[in-house]
C-alpha cells in the first residue's frame, strides 16, 4: 500500500508547487500594475540624472572647514542616500584643502528631492520658547516681544520685532546658530516667530528616529525620537522646569536647521527619553526627516550650487555590448542544454524563461518600492547569475542520470536524484548569496549594484528550481516519451551512458 501512495503523492506536490509559483508571478504582475511601473529604472551610467555641487561653509567657529569634516559629511550624505534604497547614486568630494566640494549625482528625474534631503545640515535642537507672536514684522512695537523673557536684551527684541517670516529668505533655515545663543526664528510655515533660549537638548543626543502616523488623527504623520543617556537627562530636566511656567514659557521649541518645526506646550515632565515631532508632515516629509536625523547632523553647512542634468556616463555602444554579451551567454546556455540534454533541455529553457520573468518583474517592483536602479554593473550581476542557474539544472539532471544508470525507474531516479542534488544546489547558492551580501555591505558605488542583482537572481534561482524545475521534471517522468527512454528525450540508455550488452542465442537442432 505504501508504494502506490508515494507515486500519487509526488505529482500532487508538484502541482501545488506550480500553483504557488503561478500565484507569485500573478502577485508581482498585479503589483506592477498597481504601482504603475512600466519600465526598469536605469542608473546614471545608462540614463543620466541630476547633479548638484555643495560648497561647504563653517556653521560657527567650532565647526571649521577641514578635510576630516568634509569626509564625515560625505559619509553621512552617502548613508542618507543609501537609506532611500539602491539608487546607485554617487557622492564624492572634489578639490583639495579647504576648497573641496561635495558632488552628488542621482539617477533619473527625481534627483532634486534626494538632493534636498541629503543637503540638510539637520541641526536638531530643543529650546525653551521665550516669546511668541505672529510672523509679520512689527517695527513700531519692540518692547512687548521681550517682556515674557525678562533676560532678553534690546538687540534681540528689536531684531525679533523686525523679523518678517513671510519673506522666503527667512524660511530657508541655515543651522548656523550657536547652541549657546538666544536666537530668533520663524516657524516652517512662516505663520509664527519666536525668541528661543539656548539649546538644552542637541541632535547628537538622539539615538534613533522613526516616522509614524496616528490613525486617530486622520493619519497625521510624525517623527518619534529616542535620546541617549545624556539626552534623556537633559530632556527630562527641561520638561520638568517649564511645566509650571506661564505661556509661552511653558513651550519647548523643536528647531531643525534654524526653523521651528513645532513648539508644543509641556504639561508634565517627560523623563522617559522619548519625544515626538509633529507639524502637519506628509508621509514623505516625515520619512525624510527621520532619515536625516537617524544618520546625524552634517558637521558643516552647505551652499547649494547649480542643480543640473547630467548625461549618461556610458555610450549606447557600451550598453549594447553589455546586453549583447548577456544574450549571447543565455543563447549558448540554451543551445548547450538542447544539444546535450535534448528533450530534458526544454526544462532548462522553460526554467530560464520563468527566472527571467521573475527578475524583470522584481526589477519593476523594487524600482517603484525602494528606488532600485539598474546599471551596467547590475546587468553583469544578472549575467553571472545565468551561470549559477544553469549549474543548478546540470547538478539535478546529472543526478537523475546517475540514478537511472543504477537501474532505477525514471520516477524513482527523479526523486532520489533530487534528494542528492538539493543539498549541492543549496550549498552552491548559499556561497553566491554570502559573496553578494559581503560585497553589498562592504563596497560602494557600482559594486553594490552588482552584488544586489547577483543576490536577487540567486534567490530567484532557488525559487525556480524548487517551484518549477523539480515539479516539471517529476511530471515529465510520468510521460511515456521520457519514461521509455526515447533517443530524443535525453534519458535514453545511450544518453545516460548505460552499457548495452548483446546476448547471443544458440539454436540447437
Steps between C-alpha positions, in 0.01 A plus 500: 500500500789740573649492150184614314453784750845634416439491128179698538634745756796627295299639203257658746786683671631607161161645412492698825849635434399620153189664645713687757735619225202617293366695799840667548515601134143632499566686826802676351309585181209647698746697716664656195159608370406652836833684519480607138850363442540450127877515452816419694668803656848551356803635682729793431719306260204397284249779539662808650346697784534803725822642641562771758812648657497586870744768611582463873505789741563490873177531700687656792851543640494149646424339164785598271544374145751214515565192291378287789171693522442464124576127510254463787238692302553271199447194721179641652362609161579157352315332790199724443496418129533128568209519746276588205578172325744359247512817294856466362563864591850643510626714789856624460726775633690698239777755531766536767541659840230742612384540138356149486141463384252216524341385174178295516373328187163325511348290217181608328278805526423465873849602605395844621307356794797283599733798476265699726506218752870428517606863500323582825732565789234352734609705802227392741468697823244529778466854634266666748263755346556846650262695276248421228297713262367512143761466229464848352734791576392754764779761520287749693471265799835374625430469871219248543686233307771482764278543803432129573867417483634734762866446411466570126703806400380788286694390191321165488167670572550744213604229255205287609255784438651569156504134391253431220438128454298558183827568316623181331862564594409481870345156452802328348668421832876485534585307815780754552385599848710410802329269751604732785334811350154644550357521149200615298341258253197449277271200488521283189179644356594859584189558709680546833829640622679428825770607739669181617738436787829305478473140379464250784472179294707450182458288191805287574321381813232331285566124485220407255230661288203335328205632297150396607137604474202528731179348354289677764619835366418436137829324423704798620870424455763568765860413582569316826838553668692306763785671686821354637586517871611865503212601274248324723624691807506835315152451350360395836653808663359755253152346498498493881602865527250655257181317603415753776573812289253725322456494124712528286776414747348152545569416135804315367585574138635224276739681268639339184760689299394832653123460442241405761331174402263508797483662844272288721391596850644270764233388747712252695861387530619244244780296660470201265735635233241480223342786305292563189540769237169602345434773250250402231751272329422305188620140495796592280600795722484288816708220346759744365528677835545168681773402256706817541470485878581129514839539337605815684549865423748611238808659657479791258237716339490505120419751229332323212647549157321467169281193466540359152417198290786266415521275195564125521861416582493204263428522129240301314774279353617387845144430613424303185822303543403406856152393395641307204736313733206407721288373213794306353566336836134410539485368144806280549353353818175421316678345199726290722204378706302397192795325335617318810173436685268500195139477617603554860667821384154648441465506879811721512351735242174522689677551833715782358191663353321488836812631677527786248135594552539498879817713487341754264187531715711536815703776333173685426358453851824587682550804279165640613537380861858571608635698205704214351680604182673273253855581391745323274655344812154371592459352154835322552368354826194366318719349227714321760178364654416327169797271567388446861153401382636271226722327758193411703336332202815309409547371855138377510501343154830321556375356828194364316727336242717350775194345663367374165835334422460300819182348358234712671180593323482862384249596773722348767812655343342847508404473868827351624706722268324810636578405859871482413506807272303723737782521754757590234273767350432658840870508591600652164230769518588571864859575396375744234265666749774542761729655241221734385416610856864569588554698179182700557582607855874556460512658153375827355385625163446263210631197689196520730274485195684190377465339843130584528403350165722195559331435835152565362543271199652227720185507715294482182701193398398325823135588444505373141686175576272410792167621358543436127796286391457214744116487472512508120758221485287293740196545275702417185622181666147366456496583127576199279736700273739548796428189709555267203843649435432639151822591323398868485388519862849541643440194718564224247746227602760653269446852639542395861805283421355155564690211345279293271611141484392266227431137581538223246229239457606146414257299301531126530359262250 
